[in-house]
Amino acid sequence: MKKDDGLTLIEVLASVVVLAVAVLIITMVLQQTSSSSRANAVTDKSVQLTRAVLEEIKNNMQTNTINVLGQNLSIIPLHDHPPQTLSFFYPQTSDPQYRLDVQSLDLETPTVTLQGEVHDLTKSFRRIHVTCTNLVTNRSYELEALVDYT
C-alpha cells in the first residue's frame, strides 16, 4: 500500500495561485481606499478655503477690504454695478495650489411684497458665489450665500 506523505506539485501550485489572487485582491482594495482618501483630503481643503472666504466676506462686506488667508483684498469689485469677479490664488506663492473666484450676483428674487408694501432686496443683500478650484486636479467646490451689505 502506498502512503501519501506530502503534497503533490499540482496541489502546491494551486495553493500558490489561490494565495496570489487573494493578495492581489487585498492590494487593489487598499490602493482604492488610499486613492479615495487622498481625493477626500483635497475636497476637504477646498471646502475649508471656500468657507473661510465666504465667512470673511459675510463679516466684512461693509468695508472695502478683507483679509482672506493672509492676503489683503479689495472687495470693491463686489459692490460695483455690474459686479466683477474677484480672483486670487492660495497659497500666494509662485506655485499656488488653489484658485478662488468670488462673484457678486443678482438676486433671483430682487423684490418681495410684505403687507402690500414692495421691498427692494438689492439695496440690502448680495448673492455671493465662491468657487475654489484645485489647480492640480482641476476639481472645483462652490458655495453661495446671501450677504447683508447695508
Rosetta constraint file for C-alpha pairs under 8 A:
AtomPair CA 7 CA 11 HARMONIC 6.04 0.50
AtomPair CA 7 CA 12 HARMONIC 6.55 0.50
AtomPair CA 8 CA 12 HARMONIC 6.44 0.50
AtomPair CA 9 CA 13 HARMONIC 6.20 0.50
AtomPair CA 10 CA 14 HARMONIC 6.10 0.50
AtomPair CA 11 CA 15 HARMONIC 6.18 0.50
AtomPair CA 12 CA 16 HARMONIC 6.27 0.50
AtomPair CA 13 CA 17 HARMONIC 6.23 0.50
AtomPair CA 14 CA 18 HARMONIC 6.23 0.50
AtomPair CA 15 CA 19 HARMONIC 6.13 0.50
AtomPair CA 16 CA 20 HARMONIC 6.03 0.50
AtomPair CA 17 CA 21 HARMONIC 6.18 0.50
AtomPair CA 18 CA 22 HARMONIC 6.28 0.50
AtomPair CA 19 CA 23 HARMONIC 6.22 0.50
AtomPair CA 20 CA 24 HARMONIC 6.09 0.50
AtomPair CA 21 CA 25 HARMONIC 6.20 0.50
AtomPair CA 22 CA 26 HARMONIC 6.28 0.50
AtomPair CA 23 CA 27 HARMONIC 6.11 0.50
AtomPair CA 24 CA 28 HARMONIC 6.22 0.50
AtomPair CA 25 CA 29 HARMONIC 6.30 0.50
AtomPair CA 26 CA 30 HARMONIC 6.26 0.50
AtomPair CA 27 CA 31 HARMONIC 6.11 0.50
AtomPair CA 28 CA 32 HARMONIC 6.16 0.50
AtomPair CA 29 CA 33 HARMONIC 6.19 0.50
AtomPair CA 30 CA 34 HARMONIC 6.14 0.50
AtomPair CA 31 CA 35 HARMONIC 6.16 0.50
AtomPair CA 32 CA 36 HARMONIC 6.11 0.50
AtomPair CA 33 CA 37 HARMONIC 6.11 0.50
AtomPair CA 34 CA 38 HARMONIC 6.34 0.50
AtomPair CA 35 CA 39 HARMONIC 6.36 0.50
AtomPair CA 36 CA 40 HARMONIC 6.23 0.50
AtomPair CA 37 CA 41 HARMONIC 6.28 0.50
AtomPair CA 38 CA 42 HARMONIC 6.43 0.50
AtomPair CA 39 CA 43 HARMONIC 6.34 0.50
AtomPair CA 40 CA 44 HARMONIC 6.00 0.50
AtomPair CA 41 CA 45 HARMONIC 6.30 0.50
AtomPair CA 42 CA 46 HARMONIC 6.39 0.50
AtomPair CA 42 CA 134 HARMONIC 7.77 0.50
AtomPair CA 43 CA 47 HARMONIC 6.19 0.50
AtomPair CA 43 CA 141 HARMONIC 7.44 0.50
AtomPair CA 44 CA 48 HARMONIC 6.19 0.50
AtomPair CA 45 CA 49 HARMONIC 6.18 0.50
AtomPair CA 46 CA 50 HARMONIC 6.08 0.50
AtomPair CA 46 CA 98 HARMONIC 7.86 0.50
AtomPair CA 46 CA 132 HARMONIC 5.84 0.50
AtomPair CA 46 CA 133 HARMONIC 7.25 0.50
AtomPair CA 46 CA 134 HARMONIC 7.20 0.50
AtomPair CA 46 CA 140 HARMONIC 7.53 0.50
AtomPair CA 46 CA 141 HARMONIC 6.23 0.50
AtomPair CA 47 CA 51 HARMONIC 6.08 0.50
AtomPair CA 47 CA 132 HARMONIC 7.80 0.50
AtomPair CA 47 CA 141 HARMONIC 6.53 0.50
AtomPair CA 48 CA 52 HARMONIC 6.09 0.50
AtomPair CA 49 CA 53 HARMONIC 6.24 0.50
AtomPair CA 49 CA 132 HARMONIC 7.20 0.50
AtomPair CA 50 CA 54 HARMONIC 6.24 0.50
AtomPair CA 50 CA 100 HARMONIC 7.60 0.50
AtomPair CA 50 CA 130 HARMONIC 6.29 0.50
AtomPair CA 50 CA 131 HARMONIC 6.78 0.50
AtomPair CA 50 CA 132 HARMONIC 5.93 0.50
AtomPair CA 50 CA 141 HARMONIC 7.50 0.50
AtomPair CA 50 CA 142 HARMONIC 7.29 0.50
AtomPair CA 50 CA 143 HARMONIC 6.83 0.50
AtomPair CA 51 CA 55 HARMONIC 6.00 0.50
AtomPair CA 51 CA 143 HARMONIC 7.56 0.50
AtomPair CA 52 CA 56 HARMONIC 6.16 0.50
AtomPair CA 52 CA 68 HARMONIC 7.34 0.50
AtomPair CA 52 CA 69 HARMONIC 7.78 0.50
AtomPair CA 53 CA 57 HARMONIC 6.27 0.50
AtomPair CA 53 CA 68 HARMONIC 6.01 0.50
AtomPair CA 53 CA 69 HARMONIC 7.81 0.50
AtomPair CA 53 CA 130 HARMONIC 7.64 0.50
AtomPair CA 54 CA 58 HARMONIC 6.07 0.50
AtomPair CA 54 CA 128 HARMONIC 7.75 0.50
AtomPair CA 54 CA 130 HARMONIC 6.87 0.50
AtomPair CA 54 CA 143 HARMONIC 7.99 0.50
AtomPair CA 54 CA 145 HARMONIC 7.89 0.50
AtomPair CA 55 CA 59 HARMONIC 6.11 0.50
AtomPair CA 56 CA 60 HARMONIC 6.08 0.50
AtomPair CA 56 CA 66 HARMONIC 6.72 0.50
AtomPair CA 56 CA 67 HARMONIC 7.29 0.50
AtomPair CA 56 CA 68 HARMONIC 6.62 0.50
AtomPair CA 57 CA 61 HARMONIC 5.25 0.50
AtomPair CA 57 CA 66 HARMONIC 6.90 0.50
AtomPair CA 58 CA 147 HARMONIC 5.66 0.50
AtomPair CA 58 CA 148 HARMONIC 7.24 0.50
AtomPair CA 60 CA 65 HARMONIC 7.65 0.50
AtomPair CA 60 CA 66 HARMONIC 6.43 0.50
AtomPair CA 61 CA 75 HARMONIC 7.71 0.50
AtomPair CA 61 CA 147 HARMONIC 7.57 0.50
AtomPair CA 61 CA 148 HARMONIC 7.39 0.50
AtomPair CA 61 CA 149 HARMONIC 5.45 0.50
AtomPair CA 62 CA 149 HARMONIC 5.43 0.50
AtomPair CA 62 CA 150 HARMONIC 6.74 0.50
AtomPair CA 63 CA 75 HARMONIC 7.90 0.50
AtomPair CA 64 CA 74 HARMONIC 5.65 0.50
AtomPair CA 64 CA 75 HARMONIC 5.36 0.50
AtomPair CA 64 CA 76 HARMONIC 5.56 0.50
AtomPair CA 65 CA 72 HARMONIC 6.60 0.50
AtomPair CA 65 CA 73 HARMONIC 5.36 0.50
AtomPair CA 65 CA 74 HARMONIC 4.30 0.50
AtomPair CA 65 CA 75 HARMONIC 5.50 0.50
AtomPair CA 65 CA 76 HARMONIC 7.58 0.50
AtomPair CA 66 CA 72 HARMONIC 5.67 0.50
AtomPair CA 66 CA 73 HARMONIC 5.37 0.50
AtomPair CA 66 CA 74 HARMONIC 6.50 0.50
AtomPair CA 66 CA 75 HARMONIC 7.00 0.50
AtomPair CA 67 CA 71 HARMONIC 5.35 0.50
AtomPair CA 67 CA 72 HARMONIC 4.43 0.50
AtomPair CA 67 CA 73 HARMONIC 6.25 0.50
AtomPair CA 68 CA 72 HARMONIC 6.41 0.50
AtomPair CA 68 CA 73 HARMONIC 7.22 0.50
AtomPair CA 69 CA 90 HARMONIC 7.66 0.50
AtomPair CA 71 CA 92 HARMONIC 7.90 0.50
AtomPair CA 75 CA 79 HARMONIC 7.10 0.50
AtomPair CA 75 CA 86 HARMONIC 7.43 0.50
AtomPair CA 76 CA 80 HARMONIC 6.49 0.50
AtomPair CA 77 CA 83 HARMONIC 5.89 0.50
AtomPair CA 77 CA 84 HARMONIC 5.20 0.50
AtomPair CA 77 CA 85 HARMONIC 6.95 0.50
AtomPair CA 77 CA 86 HARMONIC 6.72 0.50
AtomPair CA 78 CA 83 HARMONIC 5.29 0.50
AtomPair CA 78 CA 84 HARMONIC 6.10 0.50
AtomPair CA 78 CA 85 HARMONIC 7.22 0.50
AtomPair CA 78 CA 86 HARMONIC 7.34 0.50
AtomPair CA 78 CA 103 HARMONIC 6.65 0.50
AtomPair CA 78 CA 104 HARMONIC 5.25 0.50
AtomPair CA 79 CA 83 HARMONIC 6.28 0.50
AtomPair CA 79 CA 104 HARMONIC 7.62 0.50
AtomPair CA 80 CA 84 HARMONIC 6.99 0.50
AtomPair CA 83 CA 103 HARMONIC 7.26 0.50
AtomPair CA 83 CA 104 HARMONIC 5.78 0.50
AtomPair CA 83 CA 105 HARMONIC 7.07 0.50
AtomPair CA 84 CA 103 HARMONIC 6.54 0.50
AtomPair CA 84 CA 104 HARMONIC 7.13 0.50
AtomPair CA 85 CA 101 HARMONIC 6.51 0.50
AtomPair CA 85 CA 102 HARMONIC 5.65 0.50
AtomPair CA 85 CA 103 HARMONIC 4.76 0.50
AtomPair CA 85 CA 104 HARMONIC 7.28 0.50
AtomPair CA 86 CA 101 HARMONIC 5.69 0.50
AtomPair CA 86 CA 102 HARMONIC 4.98 0.50
AtomPair CA 86 CA 103 HARMONIC 6.40 0.50
AtomPair CA 87 CA 99 HARMONIC 7.08 0.50
AtomPair CA 87 CA 100 HARMONIC 5.61 0.50
AtomPair CA 87 CA 101 HARMONIC 4.42 0.50
AtomPair CA 87 CA 102 HARMONIC 6.26 0.50
AtomPair CA 88 CA 99 HARMONIC 5.90 0.50
AtomPair CA 88 CA 100 HARMONIC 5.46 0.50
AtomPair CA 88 CA 101 HARMONIC 6.74 0.50
AtomPair CA 89 CA 96 HARMONIC 6.03 0.50
AtomPair CA 89 CA 97 HARMONIC 7.49 0.50
AtomPair CA 89 CA 98 HARMONIC 5.67 0.50
AtomPair CA 89 CA 99 HARMONIC 4.50 0.50
AtomPair CA 89 CA 100 HARMONIC 6.04 0.50
AtomPair CA 90 CA 96 HARMONIC 5.37 0.50
AtomPair CA 90 CA 97 HARMONIC 6.10 0.50
AtomPair CA 90 CA 98 HARMONIC 5.13 0.50
AtomPair CA 90 CA 99 HARMONIC 6.37 0.50
AtomPair CA 90 CA 100 HARMONIC 7.63 0.50
AtomPair CA 91 CA 95 HARMONIC 7.80 0.50
AtomPair CA 91 CA 96 HARMONIC 5.12 0.50
AtomPair CA 91 CA 97 HARMONIC 6.60 0.50
AtomPair CA 91 CA 98 HARMONIC 7.20 0.50
AtomPair CA 92 CA 96 HARMONIC 6.17 0.50
AtomPair CA 96 CA 135 HARMONIC 7.67 0.50
AtomPair CA 97 CA 134 HARMONIC 5.94 0.50
AtomPair CA 97 CA 135 HARMONIC 5.35 0.50
AtomPair CA 97 CA 136 HARMONIC 6.62 0.50
AtomPair CA 98 CA 132 HARMONIC 6.54 0.50
AtomPair CA 98 CA 133 HARMONIC 5.49 0.50
AtomPair CA 98 CA 134 HARMONIC 4.60 0.50
AtomPair CA 98 CA 135 HARMONIC 5.41 0.50
AtomPair CA 99 CA 132 HARMONIC 5.78 0.50
AtomPair CA 99 CA 133 HARMONIC 5.22 0.50
AtomPair CA 99 CA 134 HARMONIC 6.64 0.50
AtomPair CA 99 CA 135 HARMONIC 6.81 0.50
AtomPair CA 100 CA 130 HARMONIC 6.97 0.50
AtomPair CA 100 CA 131 HARMONIC 5.63 0.50
AtomPair CA 100 CA 132 HARMONIC 4.53 0.50
AtomPair CA 100 CA 133 HARMONIC 6.42 0.50
AtomPair CA 101 CA 130 HARMONIC 5.70 0.50
AtomPair CA 101 CA 131 HARMONIC 5.16 0.50
AtomPair CA 101 CA 132 HARMONIC 6.58 0.50
AtomPair CA 102 CA 128 HARMONIC 6.96 0.50
AtomPair CA 102 CA 129 HARMONIC 5.74 0.50
AtomPair CA 102 CA 130 HARMONIC 4.56 0.50
AtomPair CA 102 CA 131 HARMONIC 6.56 0.50
AtomPair CA 103 CA 128 HARMONIC 5.70 0.50
AtomPair CA 103 CA 129 HARMONIC 5.12 0.50
AtomPair CA 103 CA 130 HARMONIC 6.49 0.50
AtomPair CA 104 CA 126 HARMONIC 6.29 0.50
AtomPair CA 104 CA 127 HARMONIC 5.65 0.50
AtomPair CA 104 CA 128 HARMONIC 4.70 0.50
AtomPair CA 104 CA 129 HARMONIC 6.39 0.50
AtomPair CA 105 CA 126 HARMONIC 6.78 0.50
AtomPair CA 105 CA 127 HARMONIC 5.18 0.50
AtomPair CA 105 CA 128 HARMONIC 6.24 0.50
AtomPair CA 105 CA 129 HARMONIC 7.19 0.50
AtomPair CA 106 CA 110 HARMONIC 7.65 0.50
AtomPair CA 106 CA 122 HARMONIC 7.73 0.50
AtomPair CA 106 CA 126 HARMONIC 7.05 0.50
AtomPair CA 106 CA 127 HARMONIC 6.38 0.50
AtomPair CA 107 CA 121 HARMONIC 7.90 0.50
AtomPair CA 107 CA 122 HARMONIC 6.92 0.50
AtomPair CA 107 CA 126 HARMONIC 6.88 0.50
AtomPair CA 107 CA 127 HARMONIC 5.97 0.50
AtomPair CA 109 CA 121 HARMONIC 7.92 0.50
AtomPair CA 110 CA 120 HARMONIC 6.08 0.50
AtomPair CA 110 CA 121 HARMONIC 5.31 0.50
AtomPair CA 110 CA 122 HARMONIC 5.74 0.50
AtomPair CA 111 CA 118 HARMONIC 6.57 0.50
AtomPair CA 111 CA 119 HARMONIC 5.45 0.50
AtomPair CA 111 CA 120 HARMONIC 4.56 0.50
AtomPair CA 111 CA 121 HARMONIC 5.40 0.50
AtomPair CA 111 CA 122 HARMONIC 7.57 0.50
AtomPair CA 112 CA 118 HARMONIC 5.71 0.50
AtomPair CA 112 CA 119 HARMONIC 5.36 0.50
AtomPair CA 112 CA 120 HARMONIC 6.83 0.50
AtomPair CA 112 CA 121 HARMONIC 7.26 0.50
AtomPair CA 113 CA 117 HARMONIC 5.30 0.50
AtomPair CA 113 CA 118 HARMONIC 4.32 0.50
AtomPair CA 113 CA 119 HARMONIC 6.10 0.50
AtomPair CA 114 CA 118 HARMONIC 6.44 0.50
AtomPair CA 114 CA 119 HARMONIC 7.49 0.50
AtomPair CA 120 CA 124 HARMONIC 7.84 0.50
AtomPair CA 121 CA 125 HARMONIC 5.87 0.50
AtomPair CA 122 CA 126 HARMONIC 6.68 0.50
AtomPair CA 123 CA 150 HARMONIC 7.33 0.50
AtomPair CA 124 CA 148 HARMONIC 5.73 0.50
AtomPair CA 124 CA 149 HARMONIC 5.70 0.50
AtomPair CA 124 CA 150 HARMONIC 5.17 0.50
AtomPair CA 125 CA 146 HARMONIC 6.24 0.50
AtomPair CA 125 CA 147 HARMONIC 5.39 0.50
AtomPair CA 125 CA 148 HARMONIC 4.58 0.50
AtomPair CA 125 CA 149 HARMONIC 5.76 0.50
AtomPair CA 125 CA 150 HARMONIC 7.44 0.50
AtomPair CA 126 CA 146 HARMONIC 5.59 0.50
AtomPair CA 126 CA 147 HARMONIC 5.19 0.50
AtomPair CA 126 CA 148 HARMONIC 6.53 0.50
AtomPair CA 126 CA 149 HARMONIC 6.93 0.50
AtomPair CA 127 CA 144 HARMONIC 6.99 0.50
AtomPair CA 127 CA 145 HARMONIC 5.78 0.50
AtomPair CA 127 CA 146 HARMONIC 4.51 0.50
AtomPair CA 127 CA 147 HARMONIC 6.23 0.50
AtomPair CA 128 CA 144 HARMONIC 5.57 0.50
AtomPair CA 128 CA 145 HARMONIC 5.47 0.50
AtomPair CA 128 CA 146 HARMONIC 6.16 0.50
AtomPair CA 128 CA 147 HARMONIC 6.73 0.50
AtomPair CA 129 CA 142 HARMONIC 7.18 0.50
AtomPair CA 129 CA 143 HARMONIC 5.90 0.50
AtomPair CA 129 CA 144 HARMONIC 4.35 0.50
AtomPair CA 129 CA 145 HARMONIC 6.73 0.50
AtomPair CA 130 CA 142 HARMONIC 5.65 0.50
AtomPair CA 130 CA 143 HARMONIC 5.31 0.50
AtomPair CA 130 CA 144 HARMONIC 6.19 0.50
AtomPair CA 131 CA 140 HARMONIC 6.58 0.50
AtomPair CA 131 CA 141 HARMONIC 5.71 0.50
AtomPair CA 131 CA 142 HARMONIC 4.40 0.50
AtomPair CA 131 CA 143 HARMONIC 6.56 0.50
AtomPair CA 132 CA 140 HARMONIC 5.46 0.50
AtomPair CA 132 CA 141 HARMONIC 5.28 0.50
AtomPair CA 132 CA 142 HARMONIC 6.41 0.50
AtomPair CA 133 CA 138 HARMONIC 6.00 0.50
AtomPair CA 133 CA 139 HARMONIC 5.62 0.50
AtomPair CA 133 CA 140 HARMONIC 4.21 0.50
AtomPair CA 133 CA 141 HARMONIC 6.54 0.50
AtomPair CA 134 CA 138 HARMONIC 5.08 0.50
AtomPair CA 134 CA 139 HARMONIC 5.47 0.50
AtomPair CA 134 CA 140 HARMONIC 6.32 0.50
AtomPair CA 135 CA 139 HARMONIC 7.68 0.50
